[in-house]
């Protein structure tokens, strides 16, 4: 009895964890460049001082969906999409180098070029791209960032930096709590790939399937209800056995 109860209890708890993963995917369905998280369940034995006769369910996030999202035309000169399997380097909250396909850039109040999520774009030197006071900013197909200052309106555009575009092995990437893709700890930052190009006036949206995620949440909800029902049945059976034991 206690084995079945333990299995149903752990299954219900892990189902809630799976629902949180898919709920987060749904919440980011309109987030540019977002990569959907995947989940899977497997059984695990409980090891301890006694014989491992108990089994519980465990939800894992084995990987992230690396498929590209839909390309939307915006007409904004600072919206870019990197070609092929390329990634754009940005600065993570902890100051390290991380990677994204969200190319909806704009100059911040401090002049730093940031994407819609607020992460600073890194240049070829590995430092954030800073655009001086400008009346126009432009990103070239090769990643060069140019600007036109008010005092030099007749001299044309000046190149300030080049976006760092890299090609990465998807099997080496993992998503951090910041939503960015990271390489394993201790891995040297990759060099820029000059073969990568950018498309202007477009942005890559999330690769989340809203219908698929919603269907999975409904499926998990039904599983949770079934596991709770199983626990209630186990409790009723236990109470019935206790009443039988009380009979003279």
PASEDO-474895 format. One line per 5 residues: number of its first residue (from 1); for each residue x, y, z of N, C-alpha, C, O. Coordinates in pm, whole numbers, plus 50000, padded with zeros to 5 digits. Example, Ala and Ser with C-alpha at 12.3 -4.5 7.8 and 13.67 -1.06 7.14 Angstrom:
PASEDO-474895
1> 51319,49431,50780,51230,49550,50780,51320,49670,50780,51424,49668,50846  51285,49775,50708,51367,49894,50714,51290,50003,50787,51341,50114,50804
This chain:
PASEDO-474895
1> 50082,49879,50000,50000,50000,50000,50086,50126,50000,50062,50219,49923  50187,50127,50088,50267,50247,50097,50351,50268,49971,50385,50382,49937  50384,50159,49900,50460,50173,49776,50379,50246,49671,50429,50339,49606  50253,50205,49653,50169,50270,49554,50141,50414,49593,50135,50501,49506  50123,50441,49721,50099,50577,49767,50220,50666,49741,50206,50781,49699
6> 50339,50612,49767,50462,50689,49745,50479,50720,49597,50519,50831,49561  50450,50623,49512,50465,50642,49368,50368,50749,49318,50406,50836,49239  50241,50743,49364,50142,50842,49322,50178,50980,49374,50161,51080,49304  50227,50987,49497,50265,51115,49556,50380,51180,49479,50373,51298,49445  50484,51103,49453,50599,51158,49381,50560,51193,49238,50609,51291,49182
11> 50472,51111,49177,50428,51141,49041,50351,51271,49034,50369,51348,48940  50264,51297,49132,50188,51421,49134,50280,51542,49151,50261,51644,49086  50379,51529,49239,50473,51639,49262,50553,51670,49135,50572,51787,49101  50599,51566,49066,50679,51587,48947,50593,51635,48829,50642,51706,48741  50467,51597,48828,50376,51648,48725,50361,51799,48737,50353,51869,48636
16> 50356,51848,48860,50351,51993,48880,50476,52060,48826,50468,52169,48769  50593,51996,48844,50717,52051,48790,50712,52057,48638,50755,52155,48577  50659,51950,48576,50646,51948,48430,50551,52057,48382,50576,52121,48280  50442,52078,48457,50348,52183,48419,50414,52320,48427,50384,52408,48346  50504,52340,48523,50574,52468,48535,50662,52493,48413,50673,52606,48366
21> 50726,52388,48361,50811,52401,48243,50729,52446,48123,50767,52539,48051  50615,52380,48102,50533,52413,47986,50461,52546,48005,50436,52617,47907  50427,52581,48127,50367,52711,48153,50466,52823,48122,50428,52928,48070  50593,52800,48154,50696,52899,48121,50712,52912,47970,50730,53023,47919  50704,52800,47898,50709,52807,47752,50593,52890,47698,50612,52975,47610
26> 50473,52865,47751,50356,52941,47706,50372,53091,47735,50333,53175,47655  50429,53122,47852,50445,53262,47890,50541,53335,47797,50536,53457,47785  50630,53259,47729,50730,53320,47641,50699,53296,47494,50789,53304,47410  50574,53266,47463,50538,53237,47324,50561,53357,47233,50584,53340,47113  50557,53477,47288,50579,53598,47208,50714,53663,47236,50738,53776,47195
31> 50803,53592,47307,50936,53646,47337,51030,53616,47221,51051,53500,47186  51087,53719,47162,51174,53702,47046,51295,53614,47081,51361,53636,47182  51323,53516,46994,51440,53431,47010,51433,53329,47121,51532,53262,47149  51316,53314,47185,51305,53219,47297,51310,53076,47245,51246,53043,47145  51387,52990,47315,51399,52849,47282,51319,52769,47385,51344,52778,47505
36> 51223,52690,47336,51134,52616,47426,51211,52508,47503,51299,52443,47447  51177,52491,47630,51236,52385,47713,51159,52255,47693,51037,52256,47675  51231,52145,47698,51170,52013,47687,51175,51944,47822,51257,51978,47906  51086,51846,47842,51086,51771,47968,51059,51624,47940,50997,51589,47839  51105,51542,48030,51078,51398,48022,51071,51342,48163,51129,51397,48256
41> 51000,51231,48178,50985,51167,48309,51052,51030,48305,51050,50961,48203  51109,50991,48417,51165,50856,48429,51155,50812,48573,51144,50893,48665  51160,50681,48592,51151,50626,48727,51289,50617,48789,51387,50588,48721  51296,50642,48918,51422,50638,48992,51402,50557,49120,51302,50572,49189  51499,50471,49150,51494,50395,49275,51538,50483,49391,51622,50572,49376
46> 51479,50458,49506,51516,50531,49628,51620,50449,49702,51592,50342,49754  51741,50502,49706,51851,50432,49773,51871,50490,49913,51860,50611,49934  51900,50403,50006,51920,50446,50143,51979,50335,50227,52052,50249,50176  51946,50336,50355,52002,50236,50446,51938,50099,50426,51995,49997,50464  51819,50098,50365,51749,49970,50345,51756,49930,50198,51814,50000,50115
51> 51695,49815,50170,51693,49766,50032,51614,49863,49944,51506,49906,49984  51665,49899,49824,51597,49999,49740,51472,49943,49673,51472,49913,49554  51366,49928,49752,51241,49872,49701,51141,49979,49660,51035,49947,49607  51174,50104,49685,51083,50213,49651,51128,50276,49518,51247,50285,49488  51028,50319,49439,51055,50385,49312,50974,50514,49308,50857,50516,49348
56> 51035,50621,49261,50963,50747,49249,50981,50803,49109,51073,50764,49037  50895,50896,49071,50901,50959,48940,50985,51086,48948,50983,51157,49049  51059,51113,48842,51143,51231,48839,51132,51298,48702,51143,51232,48598  51108,51429,48701,51101,51507,48579,51238,51570,48552,51299,51627,48642  51284,51559,48429,51411,51616,48390,51390,51713,48274,51294,51702,48198
61> 51483,51809,48262,51488,51897,48144,51611,51854,48065,51719,51911,48083  51596,51755,47976,51714,51699,47910,51781,51795,47813,51903,51789,47795  51704,51881,47750,51763,51970,47650,51665,52082,47618,51558,52093,47678  51703,52164,47524,51621,52276,47478,51595,52259,47329,51682,52213,47254  51477,52297,47286,51443,52291,47144,51523,52396,47069,51504,52516,47088
66> 51614,52350,46982,51702,52442,46910,51648,52482,46773,51717,52551,46698  51528,52440,46739,51471,52479,46610,51452,52631,46604,51432,52697,46705  51460,52683,46482,51444,52826,46464,51297,52866,46477,51207,52788,46445  51274,52988,46525,51139,53040,46530,51098,53101,46397,51175,53100,46301  50978,53152,46392,50927,53216,46271,50996,53351,46250,51023,53423,46346
71> 51024,53384,46124,51086,53512,46091,50976,53613,46059,50899,53594,45965  50969,53719,46138,50870,53826,46118,50938,53951,46063,51045,53990,46109  50875,54011,45965,50926,54135,45907,50878,54254,45990,50758,54269,46013  50972,54337,46034,50938,54453,46116,50969,54585,46045,50906,54686,46073  51066,54584,45954,51108,54706,45888,51202,54791,45971,51251,54893,45923
76> 51228,54750,46094,51320,54823,46182,51464,54790,46142,51501,54673,46134  51543,54892,46116,51680,54871,46068,51768,54801,46171,51870,54744,46135  51729,54805,46299,51811,54745,46404,51762,54606,46443,51817,54544,46534  51658,54555,46375,51612,54418,46396,51686,54328,46298,51680,54349,46177  51755,54226,46351,51836,54140,46265,51815,53994,46303,51780,53962,46417
81> 51838,53906,46206,51834,53762,46227,51965,53705,46174,52004,53736,46061  52032,53623,46254,52159,53564,46213,52132,53442,46127,52036,53368,46151  52216,53419,46028,52196,53310,45934,52233,53174,45993,52310,53165,46089  52175,53069,45935,52211,52931,45969,52202,52900,46117,52104,52935,46183  52305,52832,46168,52310,52793,46308,52387,52894,46392,52440,52859,46498
86> 52394,53016,46346,52469,53119,46417,52396,53172,46539,52275,53158,46552  52474,53233,46627,52422,53296,46748,52485,53433,46765,52596,53457,46715  52417,53522,46834,52471,53653,46866,52517,53655,47011,52443,53613,47101  52637,53704,47034,52692,53709,47169,52638,53830,47243,52637,53941,47190  52593,53808,47367,52545,53917,47453,52607,53900,47591,52666,53796,47622
91> 52594,54002,47672,52648,53998,47807,52542,53950,47904,52436,54012,47916  52569,53840,47974,52476,53785,48073,52474,53875,48197,52564,53957,48214  52373,53861,48283,52367,53944,48405,52491,53935,48493,52524,54030,48563  52560,53818,48491,52680,53804,48573,52806,53856,48504,52916,53841,48556  52789,53916,48386,52903,53972,48314,52969,53876,48218,53059,53917,48144
96> 52929,53750,48217,52990,53652,48127,52930,53663,47987,52834,53736,47965  52989,53588,47895,52940,53588,47757,52836,53480,47739,52858,53364,47776  52723,53516,47684,52615,53421,47658,52565,53444,47516,52614,53533,47446  52466,53363,47474,52429,53365,47332,52278,53362,47316,52206,53300,47395  52232,53429,47213,52089,53439,47186,52067,53456,47036,52158,53491,46962
101> 51942,53432,46994,51902,53461,46856,51802,53576,46853,51743,53605,46749  51783,53641,46967,51693,53756,46974,51769,53880,46929,51851,53934,47004  51742,53925,46808,51817,54037,46750,51737,54165,46739,51758,54242,46645  51647,54191,46832,51569,54315,46831,51644,54422,46911,51613,54448,47027  51743,54483,46847,51835,54574,46917,51786,54719,46915,51708,54760,46829
106> 51836,54793,47014,51811,54936,47022,51915,54997,47115,51959,54930,47208  51958,55121,47092,52053,55185,47184,51983,55224,47314,51876,55284,47312  52044,55189,47427,51990,55227,47557,52021,55371,47590,52089,55440,47514  51972,55417,47704,51998,55556,47745,52146,55579,47771,52194,55692,47766  52218,55470,47800,52362,55481,47823,52442,55460,47696,52565,55458,47701
111> 52375,55446,47581,52443,55428,47454,52476,55284,47421,52520,55256,47310  52456,55192,47517,52486,55050,47493,52377,54990,47406,52258,55011,47430  52418,54914,47305,52323,54848,47216,52269,54724,47287,52344,54634,47322  52138,54721,47309,52075,54611,47382,51960,54553,47300,51901,54619,47215  51931,54423,47329,51815,54363,47262,51690,54386,47347,51697,54451,47452
116> 51576,54335,47302,51451,54361,47368,51447,54312,47512,51371,54366,47593  51527,54210,47545,51532,54158,47681,51626,54239,47771,51634,54213,47891  51696,54337,47713,51784,54422,47792,51928,54376,47800,52006,54435,47875  51966,54272,47724,52103,54222,47729,52190,54298,47628,52152,54318,47513  52308,54341,47675,52398,54420,47592,52462,54333,47485,52512,54224,47513
121> 52461,54382,47361,52527,54312,47251,52678,54325,47265,52729,54433,47296  52749,54216,47241,52895,54218,47249,52955,54237,47110,52906,54185,47011  53063,54313,47107,53133,54337,46983,53242,54234,46960,53258,54140,47038  53318,54253,46853,53424,54158,46818,53531,54148,46925,53601,54048,46934  53544,54253,47009,53643,54251,47116,53592,54182,47241,53667,54164,47337
126> 53464,54143,47241,53405,54079,47359,53350,54177,47459,53306,54138,47567  53350,54306,47424,53296,54409,47512,53164,54462,47456,53141,54452,47335  53077,54517,47542,52949,54569,47493,52968,54676,47385,53061,54757,47391  52879,54675,47287,52882,54774,47180,52819,54903,47232,52704,54904,47276  52895,55012,47225,52848,55142,47273,52838,55235,47153,52934,55256,47080
131> 52719,55291,47134,52694,55383,47023,52694,55526,47077,52614,55557,47165  52781,55613,47028,52780,55752,47074,52648,55820,47037,52564,55762,46969  52632,55943,47083,52512,56021,47050,52494,56024,46898,52580,56073,46826  52381,55971,46851,52364,55955,46708,52222,55989,46667,52128,55977,46745  52209,56032,46541,52076,56056,46485,52031,55936,46402,51914,55925,46364
136> 52124,55846,46376,52089,55724,46301,52189,55615,46334,52309,55638,46338  52137,55495,46356,52221,55377,46382,52183,55269,46282,52065,55252,46249  52282,55198,46233,52259,55097,46130,52344,54974,46157,52458,54985,46200  52286,54856,46131,52360,54730,46143,52371,54669,46004,52270,54645,45938  52494,54643,45959,52517,54587,45827,52496,54437,45824,52485,54373,45928
141> 52492,54382,45703,52474,54238,45687,52590,54158,45746,52574,54041,45780  52706,54221,45757,52822,54153,45815,52834,54177,45965,52931,54134,46028  52736,54247,46024,52737,54272,46168,52798,54403,46210,52800,54434,46329  52847,54482,46115,52907,54610,46152,52799,54707,46201,52692,54718,46142  52830,54775,46309,52738,54874,46367,52791,55013,46333,52902,55049,46373
146> 52712,55089,46260,52751,55224,46218,52654,55326,46276,52540,55294,46308  52702,55448,46288,52618,55555,46342,52650,55686,46271,52756,55702,46210  52557,55777,46281,52575,55912,46225,52547,56011,46336,52435,56017,46388  52646,56088,46372,52631,56184,46481,52571,56314,46430,52584,56344,46311  52505,56392,46515,52445,56520,46472,52549,56617,46420,52519,56697,46331
151> 52672,56612,46473,52776,56707,46433,52842,56668,46303,52914,56748,46242  52819,56543,46258,52884,56497,46135,52779,56448,46037,52796,56344,45973  52671,56525,46026,52560,56482,45941,52600,56474,45794,52537,56401,45717  52701,56547,45755,52740,56549,45614,52853,56451,45583,52889,56434,45467  52908,56388,45685,53021,56299,45662,52979,56153,45647,53063,56068,45618
156> 52853,56124,45665,52806,55987,45649,52822,55906,45777,52842,55961,45885  52811,55773,45761,52814,55683,45876,52956,55647,45915,53045,55636,45830  52975,55629,46045,53104,55584,46098,53085,55450,46168,52989,55433,46244  53175,55357,46144,53167,55224,46207,53218,55234,46350,53327,55285,46375  53136,55183,46444,53175,55189,46585,53221,55053,46635,53308,55046,46722
161> 53165,54944,46581,53203,54809,46625,53137,54708,46532,53064,54746,46440  53163,54581,46557,53102,54472,46481,53044,54372,46578,53112,54328,46671  52919,54334,46558,52856,54235,46645,52931,54103,46638,52976,54060,46532  52944,54038,46754,53011,53909,46758,52912,53800,46723,52818,53773,46799  52932,53737,46608,52848,53628,46561,52928,53499,46566,53040,53495,46515
166> 52873,53396,46627,52948,53271,46647,52864,53152,46604,52741,53156,46606  52932,53046,46565,52869,52917,46537,52901,52823,46652,53018,52806,46688  52799,52762,46710,52817,52678,46829,52762,52539,46807,52672,52518,46724  52816,52443,46881,52766,52306,46878,52642,52300,46969,52655,52322,47090  52524,52271,46914,52402,52271,46998,52410,52175,47115,52347,52198,47218
171> 52486,52065,47101,52494,51968,47210,52573,52021,47329,52564,51965,47438  52650,52128,47309,52728,52186,47418,52655,52299,47491,52702,52347,47593  52541,52340,47438,52471,52454,47495,52370,52411,47600,52311,52303,47591  52352,52494,47699,52246,52474,47797,52188,52611,47832,52258,52712,47832  52059,52611,47862,51993,52737,47893,52008,52768,48042,51988,52682,48128
176> 52043,52891,48070,52056,52935,48209,51926,52993,48260,51828,53006,48186  51925,53028,48388,51806,53088,48449,51774,53224,48389,51662,53273,48403  51873,53285,48322,51851,53415,48257,51785,53402,48120,51757,53503,48056  51761,53278,48075,51698,53257,47945,51796,53257,47830,51756,53238,47715  51924,53278,47857,52028,53279,47754,52094,53143,47744,52087,53063,47837
181> 52158,53117,47630,52230,52992,47610,52375,53010,47656,52438,53111,47627  52426,52910,47727,52561,52915,47782,52639,52792,47742,52582,52686,47717  52771,52807,47736,52860,52695,47717,52898,52639,47853,52884,52708,47954  52946,52514,47860,52986,52456,47989,53089,52544,48061,53171,52610,47998  53083,52542,48193,53177,52621,48273,53320,52583,48239,53352,52465,48224
186> 53406,52683,48227,53546,52659,48196,53576,52655,48048,53693,52648,48010  53473,52659,47963,53495,52657,47819,53535,52795,47771,53475,52895,47809  53638,52801,47686,53683,52929,47633,53579,52987,47538,53512,52913,47465  53566,53118,47540,53470,53184,47451,53509,53161,47306,53627,53176,47271  53415,53126,47220,53448,53100,47080,53483,53229,47007,53445,53338,47048
191> 53556,53214,46898,53591,53330,46815,53477,53358,46719,53395,53271,46691  53471,53479,46671,53366,53519,46577,53380,53442,46447,53491,53416,46401  53268,53407,46388,53265,53335,46261,53236,53434,46149,53124,53483,46138  53336,53465,46065,53315,53567,45961,53221,53523,45850,53178,53605,45769  53188,53394,45845,53100,53345,45738,52952,53372,45768,52868,53361,45679
196> 52921,53406,45891,52782,53432,45928,52739,53571,45882,52817,53666,45883  52614,53581,45842,52558,53708,45795,52428,53738,45870,52372,53652,45937  52384,53862,45856,52260,53906,45920,52160,53951,45814,52198,54006,45710  52033,53927,45843,51923,53981,45762,51864,54097,45839,51838,54085,45959  51842,54208,45772,51794,54330,45839,51643,54347,45824,51582,54298,45729
201> 51585,54417,45920,51442,54448,45915,51353,54331,45950,51233,54336,45926  51411,54226,46007,51334,54108,46046,51378,54065,46186,51485,54103,46232  51295,53986,46252,51327,53936,46385,51277,53794,46397,51172,53759,46343  51353,53710,46469,51313,53571,46491,51230,53561,46618,51275,53602,46725  51111,53507,46605,51022,53494,46720,51052,53366,46796,51144,53292,46762
206> 50975,53341,46900,50989,53219,46979,50958,53097,46894,50877,53104,46801  51022,52983,46925,50991,52858,46854,50888,52775,46930,50870,52657,46902  50820,52837,47027,50718,52768,47106,50592,52749,47023,50544,52843,46959  50538,52628,47025,50408,52600,46964,50302,52619,47071,50290,52537,47162  50224,52726,47061,50125,52755,47164,50022,52644,47176,49982,52608,47287
211> 49978,52589,47062,49878,52482,47065,49937,52357,47129,49872,52293,47212  50059,52321,47091,50123,52203,47148,50146,52214,47297,50126,52118,47371  50190,52332,47342,50216,52352,47483,50086,52348,47564,50081,52290,47672  49980,52410,47510,49852,52410,47580,49796,52268,47591,49742,52229,47694  49810,52191,47482,49762,52052,47485,49839,51971,47589,49780,51887,47657
216> 49969,51995,47600,50051,51923,47698,50013,51962,47841,50011,51876,47929  49983,52089,47865,49941,52133,47998,49809,52065,48037,49793,52022,48151  49716,52055,47942,49589,51988,47969,49612,51840,48001,49552,51785,48093  49701,51777,47924,49733,51636,47948,49794,51615,48086,49759,51520,48156  49884,51704,48124,49946,51694,48256,49845,51719,48367,49852,51656,48473
221> 49751,51809,48344,49646,51834,48444,49564,51709,48470,49529,51680,48584  49533,51636,48364,49457,51513,48380,49540,51406,48452,49487,51331,48534  49670,51401,48422,49756,51308,48493,49761,51340,48642,49758,51250,48726  49768,51469,48674,49772,51509,48815,49644,51467,48886,49649,51415,48998  49530,51489,48822,49403,51449,48882,49398,51298,48904,49346,51252,49006
226> 49451,51221,48809,49452,51076,48822,49539,51032,48939,49504,50940,49013  49655,51099,48955,49745,51062,49065,49684,51098,49200,49701,51024,49297  49615,51212,49209,49547,51249,49333,49437,51149,49364,49418,51110,49480  49364,51106,49261,49259,51005,49280,49320,50874,49331,49262,50806,49417  49436,50840,49279,49504,50717,49323,49542,50727,49470,49530,50629,49544
231> 49588,50844,49512,49623,50863,49653,49499,50853,49742,49504,50796,49851  49388,50909,49694,49264,50900,49771,49217,50755,49783,49169,50713,49889  49231,50678,49674,49194,50536,49678,49283,50460,49776,49234,50374,49849  49412,50492,49778,49504,50428,49871,49465,50460,50016,49473,50374,50104  49424,50585,50039,49382,50623,50175,49254,50549,50215,49242,50502,50328
236> 49159,50538,50122,49035,50466,50152,49062,50319,50180,49003,50261,50272  49150,50259,50101,49185,50118,50124,49251,50100,50260,49226,50002,50330  49336,50194,50298,49404,50186,50426,49302,50197,50541,49312,50124,50640  49207,50287,50526,49104,50302,50629,49015,50177,50638,48975,50137,50747  48987,50116,50523,48906,49994,50522,48980,49881,50592,48920,49804,50668
241> 49111,49869,50566,49191,49766,50632,49196,49790,50782,49193,49695,50860  49203,49917,50822,49207,49947,50966,49076,49907,51034,49077,49857,51147  48963,49929,50965,48834,49890,51024,48823,49739,51035,48770,49687,51133  48873,49668,50933,48871,49521,50940,48952,49471,51058,48910,49377,51126  49067,49532,51084,49152,49491,51195,49084,49518,51329,49117,49454,51429
246> 48989,49613,51334,48923,49647,51460,48807,49553,51491,48755,49553,51603  48766,49474,51393,48654,49382,51416,48692,49274,51517,48806,49227,51516  48597,49234,51608,48628,49132,51709,48644,48994,51644,48670,48896,51714
